[in-house]
Amino acid sequence: MASENIFIAHPENAEQVNALKAFVKALKIKFEIPNERPYNEDFINKIKKSREEIKEGNFKKINKEDLQNFLGL
């Protein structure tokens, strides 16, 4: 299968998932649904929390010249 023939869809709810499955089956197109999420849910939540903290201004900025000292190197 050529890579230009691969489509990735991002359904947002169960209704969309079921509609996509029905459509693909009706066209007799082979498809697969991976069992695993690409990232651990805890990791995703940490990233979301960090983004919120940045929006709220709750972060510490380190200048490039101070980076080694900050990291204890």
N, CA, C and O atoms as a CHARMM CRD file, in Angstrom:
* protein
*
  292
    1    1 MET  N      0.85000  -1.18200   0.00000 PROA 1      0.00000
    2    1 MET  CA     0.00000   0.00000   0.00000 PROA 1      0.00000
    3    1 MET  C      0.88900   1.23700   0.00000 PROA 1      0.00000
    4    1 MET  O      1.81200   1.34300   0.80700 PROA 1      0.00000
    5    2 ALA  N      0.61700   2.14800  -0.88300 PROA 2      0.00000
    6    2 ALA  CA     1.38600   3.38300  -0.95700 PROA 2      0.00000
    7    2 ALA  C      0.97800   4.31100   0.17800 PROA 2      0.00000
    8    2 ALA  O     -0.19400   4.36900   0.54900 PROA 2      0.00000
    9    3 SER  N      1.94800   5.03800   0.73000 PROA 3      0.00000
   10    3 SER  CA     1.66200   5.90700   1.87000 PROA 3      0.00000
   11    3 SER  C      0.69100   7.02300   1.53000 PROA 3      0.00000
   12    3 SER  O      0.02900   7.53700   2.43100 PROA 3      0.00000
   13    4 GLU  N      0.57800   7.41700   0.27700 PROA 4      0.00000
   14    4 GLU  CA    -0.36300   8.48000  -0.05600 PROA 4      0.00000
   15    4 GLU  C     -1.81000   8.00000   0.00100 PROA 4      0.00000
   16    4 GLU  O     -2.73400   8.80300  -0.12200 PROA 4      0.00000
   17    5 ASN  N     -2.01000   6.70500   0.18700 PROA 5      0.00000
   18    5 ASN  CA    -3.35600   6.14400   0.28900 PROA 5      0.00000
   19    5 ASN  C     -3.77600   5.86200   1.72400 PROA 5      0.00000
   20    5 ASN  O     -4.75500   5.15000   1.95300 PROA 5      0.00000
   21    6 ILE  N     -3.06000   6.40200   2.67600 PROA 6      0.00000
   22    6 ILE  CA    -3.39000   6.21500   4.08100 PROA 6      0.00000
   23    6 ILE  C     -4.05900   7.47600   4.59700 PROA 6      0.00000
   24    6 ILE  O     -3.56900   8.58400   4.37800 PROA 6      0.00000
   25    7 PHE  N     -5.17400   7.30600   5.27800 PROA 7      0.00000
   26    7 PHE  CA    -5.91000   8.42800   5.84700 PROA 7      0.00000
   27    7 PHE  C     -5.99400   8.25500   7.34700 PROA 7      0.00000
   28    7 PHE  O     -6.19800   7.14500   7.83800 PROA 7      0.00000
   29    8 ILE  N     -5.84200   9.32300   8.06300 PROA 8      0.00000
   30    8 ILE  CA    -5.96400   9.29500   9.51500 PROA 8      0.00000
   31    8 ILE  C     -7.10900  10.22500   9.88400 PROA 8      0.00000
   32    8 ILE  O     -7.08000  11.41400   9.56800 PROA 8      0.00000
   33    9 ALA  N     -8.10700   9.68200  10.55000 PROA 9      0.00000
   34    9 ALA  CA    -9.27100  10.47000  10.96600 PROA 9      0.00000
   35    9 ALA  C     -9.23100  10.64200  12.47600 PROA 9      0.00000
   36    9 ALA  O     -8.69000   9.79700  13.18900 PROA 9      0.00000
   37   10 HSD  N     -9.79800  11.72200  12.95500 PROA 10     0.00000
   38   10 HSD  CA    -9.82900  12.01500  14.38700 PROA 10     0.00000
   39   10 HSD  C    -11.27500  12.26000  14.83000 PROA 10     0.00000
   40   10 HSD  O    -11.66300  13.40200  15.07700 PROA 10     0.00000
   41   11 PRO  N    -12.06500  11.20000  14.93100 PROA 11     0.00000
   42   11 PRO  CA   -13.44900  11.39200  15.37700 PROA 11     0.00000
   43   11 PRO  C    -13.46800  11.90600  16.81400 PROA 11     0.00000
   44   11 PRO  O    -12.62400  11.54100  17.63300 PROA 11     0.00000
   45   12 GLU  N    -14.44300  12.75600  17.10100 PROA 12     0.00000
   46   12 GLU  CA   -14.51100  13.39900  18.40800 PROA 12     0.00000
   47   12 GLU  C    -15.49800  12.75400  19.36200 PROA 12     0.00000
   48   12 GLU  O    -15.53400  13.09600  20.54400 PROA 12     0.00000
   49   13 ASN  N    -16.30500  11.81800  18.85900 PROA 13     0.00000
   50   13 ASN  CA   -17.26800  11.15800  19.74500 PROA 13     0.00000
   51   13 ASN  C    -17.64400   9.79800  19.16600 PROA 13     0.00000
   52   13 ASN  O    -17.26100   9.45700  18.04700 PROA 13     0.00000
   53   14 ALA  N    -18.40100   9.02800  19.94900 PROA 14     0.00000
   54   14 ALA  CA   -18.76400   7.66400  19.55000 PROA 14     0.00000
   55   14 ALA  C    -19.61500   7.65000  18.28400 PROA 14     0.00000
   56   14 ALA  O    -19.49700   6.73700  17.46600 PROA 14     0.00000
   57   15 GLU  N    -20.46500   8.64800  18.12000 PROA 15     0.00000
   58   15 GLU  CA   -21.31100   8.72100  16.92400 PROA 15     0.00000
   59   15 GLU  C    -20.46000   8.82600  15.66000 PROA 15     0.00000
   60   15 GLU  O    -20.73900   8.16300  14.66100 PROA 15     0.00000
   61   16 GLN  N    -19.42600   9.65800  15.70800 PROA 16     0.00000
   62   16 GLN  CA   -18.53500   9.80400  14.56400 PROA 16     0.00000
   63   16 GLN  C    -17.74300   8.52700  14.31100 PROA 16     0.00000
   64   16 GLN  O    -17.51400   8.15300  13.16100 PROA 16     0.00000
   65   17 VAL  N    -17.32800   7.86400  15.37700 PROA 17     0.00000
   66   17 VAL  CA   -16.59400   6.60300  15.23700 PROA 17     0.00000
   67   17 VAL  C    -17.46500   5.58100  14.52200 PROA 17     0.00000
   68   17 VAL  O    -17.02300   4.93300  13.57400 PROA 17     0.00000
   69   18 ASN  N    -18.69700   5.44200  14.97700 PROA 18     0.00000
   70   18 ASN  CA   -19.60800   4.46700  14.36700 PROA 18     0.00000
   71   18 ASN  C    -19.91900   4.81000  12.92100 PROA 18     0.00000
   72   18 ASN  O    -20.02400   3.91400  12.08300 PROA 18     0.00000
   73   19 ALA  N    -20.06900   6.09400  12.61400 PROA 19     0.00000
   74   19 ALA  CA   -20.33800   6.50800  11.23500 PROA 19     0.00000
   75   19 ALA  C    -19.15200   6.19200  10.33100 PROA 19     0.00000
   76   19 ALA  O    -19.32700   5.70900   9.21200 PROA 19     0.00000
   77   20 LEU  N    -17.94000   6.46900  10.82100 PROA 20     0.00000
   78   20 LEU  CA   -16.74400   6.16100  10.02400 PROA 20     0.00000
   79   20 LEU  C    -16.60800   4.66600   9.77200 PROA 20     0.00000
   80   20 LEU  O    -16.29900   4.24300   8.65900 PROA 20     0.00000
   81   21 LYS  N    -16.84200   3.86700  10.81300 PROA 21     0.00000
   82   21 LYS  CA   -16.76600   2.40700  10.65300 PROA 21     0.00000
   83   21 LYS  C    -17.77200   1.93200   9.61400 PROA 21     0.00000
   84   21 LYS  O    -17.43500   1.12600   8.74700 PROA 21     0.00000
   85   22 ALA  N    -18.99800   2.42300   9.69400 PROA 22     0.00000
   86   22 ALA  CA   -20.03700   2.00600   8.75700 PROA 22     0.00000
   87   22 ALA  C    -19.68200   2.40800   7.33000 PROA 22     0.00000
   88   22 ALA  O    -19.87300   1.62600   6.39800 PROA 22     0.00000
   89   23 PHE  N    -19.17300   3.60900   7.15700 PROA 23     0.00000
   90   23 PHE  CA   -18.80700   4.10500   5.83900 PROA 23     0.00000
   91   23 PHE  C    -17.69700   3.26000   5.22400 PROA 23     0.00000
   92   23 PHE  O    -17.78500   2.84700   4.06800 PROA 23     0.00000
   93   24 VAL  N    -16.65800   3.01000   6.00600 PROA 24     0.00000
   94   24 VAL  CA   -15.50900   2.24300   5.50200 PROA 24     0.00000
   95   24 VAL  C    -15.92000   0.80400   5.19300 PROA 24     0.00000
   96   24 VAL  O    -15.49700   0.23800   4.18400 PROA 24     0.00000
   97   25 LYS  N    -16.74100   0.21500   6.05900 PROA 25     0.00000
   98   25 LYS  CA   -17.22000  -1.15200   5.79900 PROA 25     0.00000
   99   25 LYS  C    -18.07500  -1.20100   4.53900 PROA 25     0.00000
  100   25 LYS  O    -17.96800  -2.14700   3.75800 PROA 25     0.00000
  101   26 ALA  N    -18.92600  -0.18900   4.33100 PROA 26     0.00000
  102   26 ALA  CA   -19.78900  -0.15400   3.15200 PROA 26     0.00000
  103   26 ALA  C    -18.97700  -0.10500   1.87100 PROA 26     0.00000
  104   26 ALA  O    -19.38900  -0.65700   0.85100 PROA 26     0.00000
  105   27 LEU  N    -17.83000   0.55100   1.91700 PROA 27     0.00000
  106   27 LEU  CA   -16.95500   0.63100   0.74700 PROA 27     0.00000
  107   27 LEU  C    -15.99400  -0.55400   0.65400 PROA 27     0.00000
  108   27 LEU  O    -15.17900  -0.62700  -0.26600 PROA 27     0.00000
  109   28 LYS  N    -16.09200  -1.48100   1.61100 PROA 28     0.00000
  110   28 LYS  CA   -15.23800  -2.67400   1.65800 PROA 28     0.00000
  111   28 LYS  C    -13.76000  -2.30000   1.67200 PROA 28     0.00000
  112   28 LYS  O    -12.94000  -2.90200   0.97800 PROA 28     0.00000
  113   29 ILE  N    -13.44000  -1.28800   2.48300 PROA 29     0.00000
  114   29 ILE  CA   -12.06000  -0.84900   2.65900 PROA 29     0.00000
  115   29 ILE  C    -11.53800  -1.45000   3.95200 PROA 29     0.00000
  116   29 ILE  O    -12.19500  -1.37600   4.99000 PROA 29     0.00000
  117   30 LYS  N    -10.34800  -2.04800   3.88600 PROA 30     0.00000
  118   30 LYS  CA    -9.73400  -2.58900   5.09700 PROA 30     0.00000
  119   30 LYS  C     -9.33000  -1.43300   6.00700 PROA 30     0.00000
  120   30 LYS  O     -8.83600  -0.40800   5.53800 PROA 30     0.00000
  121   31 PHE  N     -9.54200  -1.60300   7.30500 PROA 31     0.00000
  122   31 PHE  CA    -9.13700  -0.58100   8.25900 PROA 31     0.00000
  123   31 PHE  C     -8.78000  -1.23800   9.57500 PROA 31     0.00000
  124   31 PHE  O     -9.14100  -2.38700   9.83000 PROA 31     0.00000
  125   32 GLU  N     -8.07500  -0.50500  10.40200 PROA 32     0.00000
  126   32 GLU  CA    -7.70100  -0.99600  11.72300 PROA 32     0.00000
  127   32 GLU  C     -7.84100   0.12500  12.72500 PROA 32     0.00000
  128   32 GLU  O     -7.67000   1.29900  12.39700 PROA 32     0.00000
  129   33 ILE  N     -8.15000  -0.24700  13.93600 PROA 33     0.00000
  130   33 ILE  CA    -8.25600   0.70900  15.03300 PROA 33     0.00000
  131   33 ILE  C     -7.27400   0.24200  16.09500 PROA 33     0.00000
  132   33 ILE  O     -7.46800  -0.81600  16.69400 PROA 33     0.00000
  133   34 PRO  N     -6.21800   1.01900  16.33700 PROA 34     0.00000
  134   34 PRO  CA    -5.22700   0.58800  17.33600 PROA 34     0.00000
  135   34 PRO  C     -5.84300   0.52700  18.72700 PROA 34     0.00000
  136   34 PRO  O     -6.68500   1.35000  19.08700 PROA 34     0.00000
  137   35 ASN  N     -5.41100  -0.45800  19.49500 PROA 35     0.00000
  138   35 ASN  CA    -5.93600  -0.64200  20.84900 PROA 35     0.00000
  139   35 ASN  C     -5.32500   0.32400  21.84700 PROA 35     0.00000
  140   35 ASN  O     -5.92400   0.60900  22.88400 PROA 35     0.00000
  141   36 GLU  N     -4.14600   0.82500  21.54600 PROA 36     0.00000
  142   36 GLU  CA    -3.43600   1.67600  22.49200 PROA 36     0.00000
  143   36 GLU  C     -3.43500   3.12200  22.02500 PROA 36     0.00000
  144   36 GLU  O     -3.40000   3.41000  20.82900 PROA 36     0.00000
  145   37 ARG  N     -3.47300   4.01800  22.99000 PROA 37     0.00000
  146   37 ARG  CA    -3.29300   5.43800  22.67700 PROA 37     0.00000
  147   37 ARG  C     -1.80000   5.65900  22.46500 PROA 37     0.00000
  148   37 ARG  O     -0.98900   4.96000  23.07400 PROA 37     0.00000
  149   38 PRO  N     -1.41900   6.60100  21.62800 PROA 38     0.00000
  150   38 PRO  CA    -0.00100   6.80000  21.36900 PROA 38     0.00000
  151   38 PRO  C      0.77600   7.30300  22.58500 PROA 38     0.00000
  152   38 PRO  O      1.98900   7.11100  22.66200 PROA 38     0.00000
  153   39 TYR  N      0.09100   7.94400  23.53500 PROA 39     0.00000
  154   39 TYR  CA     0.76500   8.45700  24.72100 PROA 39     0.00000
  155   39 TYR  C      0.00600   8.02100  25.97300 PROA 39     0.00000
  156   39 TYR  O     -1.21100   7.84200  25.95300 PROA 39     0.00000
  157   40 ASN  N      0.74000   7.86100  27.03600 PROA 40     0.00000
  158   40 ASN  CA     0.16200   7.51800  28.32900 PROA 40     0.00000
  159   40 ASN  C     -0.75600   8.65200  28.78700 PROA 40     0.00000
  160   40 ASN  O     -0.40600   9.82500  28.65700 PROA 40     0.00000
  161   41 GLU  N     -1.92000   8.30700  29.31900 PROA 41     0.00000
  162   41 GLU  CA    -2.90500   9.30600  29.74600 PROA 41     0.00000
  163   41 GLU  C     -2.35400  10.24500  30.81900 PROA 41     0.00000
  164   41 GLU  O     -2.66000  11.43700  30.80900 PROA 41     0.00000
  165   42 ASP  N     -1.54400   9.72100  31.74800 PROA 42     0.00000
  166   42 ASP  CA    -0.92800  10.56700  32.77700 PROA 42     0.00000
  167   42 ASP  C     -0.01500  11.61700  32.14700 PROA 42     0.00000
  168   42 ASP  O     -0.00100  12.77400  32.56900 PROA 42     0.00000
  169   43 PHE  N      0.73700  11.20800  31.14300 PROA 43     0.00000
  170   43 PHE  CA     1.62800  12.12300  30.44300 PROA 43     0.00000
  171   43 PHE  C      0.82900  13.23400  29.76500 PROA 43     0.00000
  172   43 PHE  O      1.18900  14.40800  29.85400 PROA 43     0.00000
  173   44 ILE  N     -0.24400  12.86200  29.09700 PROA 44     0.00000
  174   44 ILE  CA    -1.09700  13.84500  28.42400 PROA 44     0.00000
  175   44 ILE  C     -1.65300  14.84300  29.43000 PROA 44     0.00000
  176   44 ILE  O     -1.68200  16.04500  29.16500 PROA 44     0.00000
  177   45 ASN  N     -2.09500  14.34800  30.58400 PROA 45     0.00000
  178   45 ASN  CA    -2.64700  15.23600  31.61100 PROA 45     0.00000
  179   45 ASN  C     -1.59400  16.19500  32.16100 PROA 45     0.00000
  180   45 ASN  O     -1.90400  17.35200  32.44600 PROA 45     0.00000
  181   46 LYS  N     -0.35000  15.72800  32.31400 PROA 46     0.00000
  182   46 LYS  CA     0.72800  16.59400  32.79000 PROA 46     0.00000
  183   46 LYS  C      1.00600  17.72000  31.78800 PROA 46     0.00000
  184   46 LYS  O      1.23000  18.86700  32.17700 PROA 46     0.00000
  185   47 ILE  N      0.98800  17.38300  30.50500 PROA 47     0.00000
  186   47 ILE  CA     1.21300  18.39100  29.46500 PROA 47     0.00000
  187   47 ILE  C      0.09000  19.42700  29.48700 PROA 47     0.00000
  188   47 ILE  O      0.34800  20.62800  29.40200 PROA 47     0.00000
  189   48 LYS  N     -1.15300  18.96200  29.60300 PROA 48     0.00000
  190   48 LYS  CA    -2.29100  19.88600  29.65300 PROA 48     0.00000
  191   48 LYS  C     -2.18800  20.79700  30.86700 PROA 48     0.00000
  192   48 LYS  O     -2.45300  21.99500  30.77000 PROA 48     0.00000
  193   49 LYS  N     -1.80300  20.23600  32.01200 PROA 49     0.00000
  194   49 LYS  CA    -1.65800  21.03000  33.23500 PROA 49     0.00000
  195   49 LYS  C     -0.56200  22.08000  33.05300 PROA 49     0.00000
  196   49 LYS  O     -0.73500  23.23200  33.45000 PROA 49     0.00000
  197   50 SER  N      0.55100  21.69000  32.46100 PROA 50     0.00000
  198   50 SER  CA     1.65500  22.62100  32.22700 PROA 50     0.00000
  199   50 SER  C      1.23800  23.76100  31.31300 PROA 50     0.00000
  200   50 SER  O      1.61300  24.91200  31.53900 PROA 50     0.00000
  201   51 ARG  N      0.46800  23.44900  30.28800 PROA 51     0.00000
  202   51 ARG  CA     0.00200  24.49700  29.37600 PROA 51     0.00000
  203   51 ARG  C     -0.91200  25.48300  30.09400 PROA 51     0.00000
  204   51 ARG  O     -0.84300  26.68700  29.84800 PROA 51     0.00000
  205   52 GLU  N     -1.76100  24.98400  30.97300 PROA 52     0.00000
  206   52 GLU  CA    -2.64700  25.85300  31.75900 PROA 52     0.00000
  207   52 GLU  C     -1.82900  26.74600  32.69900 PROA 52     0.00000
  208   52 GLU  O     -2.11700  27.93300  32.84800 PROA 52     0.00000
  209   53 GLU  N     -0.80500  26.15700  33.33100 PROA 53     0.00000
  210   53 GLU  CA     0.04200  26.93400  34.23500 PROA 53     0.00000
  211   53 GLU  C      0.74500  28.06400  33.48500 PROA 53     0.00000
  212   53 GLU  O      0.87900  29.17000  34.00700 PROA 53     0.00000
  213   54 ILE  N      1.18600  27.79000  32.27700 PROA 54     0.00000
  214   54 ILE  CA     1.85200  28.82100  31.47500 PROA 54     0.00000
  215   54 ILE  C      0.86100  29.92900  31.13600 PROA 54     0.00000
  216   54 ILE  O      1.19600  31.11000  31.22900 PROA 54     0.00000
  217   55 LYS  N     -0.36600  29.55400  30.74200 PROA 55     0.00000
  218   55 LYS  CA    -1.38900  30.55700  30.42800 PROA 55     0.00000
  219   55 LYS  C     -1.67700  31.44900  31.63700 PROA 55     0.00000
  220   55 LYS  O     -1.93900  32.64300  31.49200 PROA 55     0.00000
  221   56 GLU  N     -1.62400  30.84900  32.83300 PROA 56     0.00000
  222   56 GLU  CA    -1.90100  31.58600  34.06700 PROA 56     0.00000
  223   56 GLU  C     -0.68700  32.38600  34.54500 PROA 56     0.00000
  224   56 GLU  O     -0.78600  33.13900  35.51400 PROA 56     0.00000
  225   57 GLY  N      0.45000  32.22900  33.87600 PROA 57     0.00000
  226   57 GLY  CA     1.66000  32.93900  34.26800 PROA 57     0.00000
  227   57 GLY  C      2.40900  32.27000  35.40800 PROA 57     0.00000
  228   57 GLY  O      3.28500  32.88200  36.01900 PROA 57     0.00000
  229   58 ASN  N      2.07600  31.03300  35.69700 PROA 58     0.00000
  230   58 ASN  CA     2.68700  30.29500  36.79500 PROA 58     0.00000
  231   58 ASN  C      3.86300  29.45500  36.27400 PROA 58     0.00000
  232   58 ASN  O      3.75800  28.23600  36.14100 PROA 58     0.00000
  233   59 PHE  N      4.97700  30.12600  35.98500 PROA 59     0.00000
  234   59 PHE  CA     6.17800  29.44100  35.51800 PROA 59     0.00000
  235   59 PHE  C      7.39300  30.28300  35.84500 PROA 59     0.00000
  236   59 PHE  O      7.26900  31.45300  36.20700 PROA 59     0.00000
  237   60 LYS  N      8.57100  29.68400  35.71800 PROA 60     0.00000
  238   60 LYS  CA     9.81300  30.39400  35.98300 PROA 60     0.00000
  239   60 LYS  C     10.63500  30.41600  34.70300 PROA 60     0.00000
  240   60 LYS  O     10.90300  29.37400  34.10500 PROA 60     0.00000
  241   61 LYS  N     11.02700  31.60300  34.29200 PROA 61     0.00000
  242   61 LYS  CA    11.81400  31.75700  33.08100 PROA 61     0.00000
  243   61 LYS  C     13.29300  31.72900  33.44500 PROA 61     0.00000
  244   61 LYS  O     13.72200  32.41100  34.37600 PROA 61     0.00000
  245   62 ILE  N     14.07000  30.93900  32.70900 PROA 62     0.00000
  246   62 ILE  CA    15.51100  30.82100  32.91800 PROA 62     0.00000
  247   62 ILE  C     16.21200  31.34400  31.67800 PROA 62     0.00000
  248   62 ILE  O     15.96000  30.86500  30.57200 PROA 62     0.00000
  249   63 ASN  N     17.07600  32.30900  31.85100 PROA 63     0.00000
  250   63 ASN  CA    17.86200  32.82800  30.72600 PROA 63     0.00000
  251   63 ASN  C     18.89200  31.79300  30.29800 PROA 63     0.00000
  252   63 ASN  O     19.36800  31.00500  31.11500 PROA 63     0.00000
  253   64 LYS  N     19.22800  31.80000  29.03800 PROA 64     0.00000
  254   64 LYS  CA    20.15600  30.82500  28.47600 PROA 64     0.00000
  255   64 LYS  C     21.47800  30.80300  29.23300 PROA 64     0.00000
  256   64 LYS  O     22.02700  29.73300  29.49600 PROA 64     0.00000
  257   65 GLU  N     21.98800  31.97700  29.58300 PROA 65     0.00000
  258   65 GLU  CA    23.28100  32.03700  30.26600 PROA 65     0.00000
  259   65 GLU  C     23.20900  31.48500  31.70000 PROA 65     0.00000
  260   65 GLU  O     24.24200  31.16400  32.28800 PROA 65     0.00000
  261   66 ASP  N     22.01000  31.37500  32.25900 PROA 66     0.00000
  262   66 ASP  CA    21.84300  30.85000  33.61500 PROA 66     0.00000
  263   66 ASP  C     21.43900  29.37700  33.63500 PROA 66     0.00000
  264   66 ASP  O     21.26200  28.80200  34.70900 PROA 66     0.00000
  265   67 LEU  N     21.29300  28.76700  32.47600 PROA 67     0.00000
  266   67 LEU  CA    20.76200  27.41500  32.37500 PROA 67     0.00000
  267   67 LEU  C     21.65700  26.37600  33.06400 PROA 67     0.00000
  268   67 LEU  O     21.15900  25.52500  33.80100 PROA 67     0.00000
  269   68 GLN  N     22.96000  26.43900  32.83000 PROA 68     0.00000
  270   68 GLN  CA    23.87000  25.47400  33.46300 PROA 68     0.00000
  271   68 GLN  C     23.80600  25.56100  34.96900 PROA 68     0.00000
  272   68 GLN  O     23.75100  24.53100  35.64100 PROA 68     0.00000
  273   69 ASN  N     23.81200  26.75600  35.51600 PROA 69     0.00000
  274   69 ASN  CA    23.72800  26.93900  36.95100 PROA 69     0.00000
  275   69 ASN  C     22.39600  26.40600  37.48600 PROA 69     0.00000
  276   69 ASN  O     22.35700  25.77000  38.53900 PROA 69     0.00000
  277   70 PHE  N     21.30000  26.66900  36.75500 PROA 70     0.00000
  278   70 PHE  CA    19.98300  26.19400  37.16400 PROA 70     0.00000
  279   70 PHE  C     19.93500  24.67400  37.21700 PROA 70     0.00000
  280   70 PHE  O     19.30700  24.09600  38.10400 PROA 70     0.00000
  281   71 LEU  N     20.60300  24.02700  36.26100 PROA 71     0.00000
  282   71 LEU  CA    20.61200  22.56700  36.19900 PROA 71     0.00000
  283   71 LEU  C     21.67400  21.95300  37.11900 PROA 71     0.00000
  284   71 LEU  O     21.75900  20.73200  37.24500 PROA 71     0.00000
  285   72 GLY  N     22.46600  22.78800  37.74900 PROA 72     0.00000
  286   72 GLY  CA    23.49000  22.29700  38.66400 PROA 72     0.00000
  287   72 GLY  C     24.68500  21.69900  37.95800 PROA 72     0.00000
  288   72 GLY  O     25.33700  20.80400  38.49500 PROA 72     0.00000
  289   73 LEU  N     24.98100  22.17500  36.77400 PROA 73     0.00000
  290   73 LEU  CA    26.12200  21.63700  36.00200 PROA 73     0.00000
  291   73 LEU  C     27.34400  22.49700  36.16500 PROA 73     0.00000
  292   73 LEU  O     28.39000  22.19800  35.59100 PROA 73     0.00000
